[in-house]
Amino acid sequence: MDPGNGSWQMISLGGSRNGLPFHVHAESWLALIYGYKWWFIYPPAHGPPLHLEKTYNPLKSVWQWFNELLPLIPSAARPLQCVQAPGEVSCE
């Protein structure tokens, strides 16, 4: 992934500790009907520290990423976080 292309890298954590690993999006609309979704987002030209991401197995769950890798990321290099509530629509 090339985080320098103007797209945002994001990961989401949803119900039952499910989610999607970091991936890149161009503009998209994200609506939530039920429950809450916890987003971890890097702005354009930023991304997870490569030395840590290279050690992480992408076949592990997002919940494992949250518990195992996120605590190792220095505060200044952590992704932005937000929680999306039912009925909210966001545009990235």
Secondary structure, 3 states (H helix, E strand, C coil): CCHHHCCEEEEEECHHHCEEEEEEECCCEEECCCCCEEEEEECCCCCCCHHHHCCCCCCCCHHHHHHHHHHHCCHHHCCEEEEECCCCEEEC
